[in-house]
Amino acid sequence: MEKSAKFETGRKTRISVLGEAHVKRAEANQTEFDLPFQELITEGAWGAVWSRDQWTKRERSMVTIALLAGLGHYDEVAMHVRAAENTGATRDDIREAMLHVAIYAGVPAANSAIKVVKEVFKKLDEERGA
């Protein structure tokens, strides 16, 4: 079945942010059950929102990390912190986002998210031999 233009745009954006390996892994693991969900997030999140020109990917990255942290979605925080390298969001940017989380979503949410962020940074540094 042919995919919509919004889907194709979203897939390209998703790859640019999360990396081709991540997207291919997600596509390889999808089943008939979650295919509609995968299509929804590719068209909606990546095609309709992340692909807009009003904010840079760096800005979207910081906002996304802050929102996910504030909502307690730590697996997604980890994924987007890793992806921040593809969006131009720096570790300093992410630290600032965590400070916003502390003030606007609460210290416990920020504290938990900071633990996740630090672990991602540690793994990234280990992968680079830093």
N, C-alpha and C positions, 0 to 999 in steps of 0.2 A: 504494500500500500504506500502510495506517495505521501511524503510528509509535507506539511504546510511551510510556507516561507518563514513564518514566525518560528516554527520548530527548527528549521535549518539555521536561521540567525541565532537562535538560542543555543543550539549545539555548538556553533563556532565560538560564541561568547563563553559558554561553559568550558570548552577546551582551553580557551585563552586564560581563564582564571584558575581552573582546577588542574589543568594539565591533561594531555591526551591519554596518558596511562590511566588516570583516575576515571575519566569518562568511558574509555573502552572497557575497563573493569566493571563499571556500573552497568554498562550495556550488556556485557557478557553474563552478568548475574541476574538480569531481569527475567521475569517469568511472565506467563500470560496473566497471572494475578496482579503483578505490580506494573505491567506495561502502561496502563492508563495513567498511573501515578507518575511514572518516569516522563511520559509525554507531557503531562500537566506541568511539571516543574521545568522541563526544558522549554516549553512554550511560554509559560507564565513567568516564572522567576527569571529565567535566563533570556528569553526572547522578548518579553514585554517590559521587564524592569531593568535587568542588568545591561541590556543593549541600548538603553536610552542615552542620549547625548548630554543631558542636563548635568549629570555628575560624572566625574572620572571613575574609573574602576577603583582607584585608590580610595576615593571618598566612599564609594559603595562598600568597599571592603571594610573600612573602619566602622561604618554604621552597622553593617551586618554583624561584625564581631561583637560590637556593643549590645545589639539587640539579642543575639543568641546568648551572650553571657547573662544579660539581665533576665532572660527567660529560663535560664538553667539548662540550656541545650549544649552540654559540654562536648559531646562527640562532634557536633557541628562547629563549635568554637575551634576545636583542634583542626578540623579540616580547613576552615577558613583562615586560621593563623598560618598554616602551612601554605595555603594558596596566596597569602598576602605578598609573597615574594614575586608572584606573577602580576600583581596589581600595582606595585610601587609603594604599598603601605609598608612603612618601616617599623622596626621594633619600638622606636620612640612613639610613632603614631599609635601603635597598639597599647602601649603603656598609657597614653593619654585617653584612649577609649576606655580602658579599665578604670581610670579615675572618674570618668563620667558615669560608668556603671555604678561605682561605689556611691556617688552622690544621688543619682536618679533612680537606681534600682535597688540599692542597698549594699552595705559592706559585705554581708555574707555571700551575696551573688558574685561580687567582684573578687572576694577572697578565693572562692571555689574556682572561678574562671582563671584567676592569676596562676593558680597551681597547674591548671591545664596548659596555659600559655607557656609557662616556664618549662614544662616537660616537652612541649613541641620544640621550643628553642634549643633545649638540650639535645634532643634527637637530631635536629637539623645541624647543629654544630658537630655532633659525632659523625654524621654522614659526610661532612666536609673535612673531618680530621682536625677541626679547630680546637 
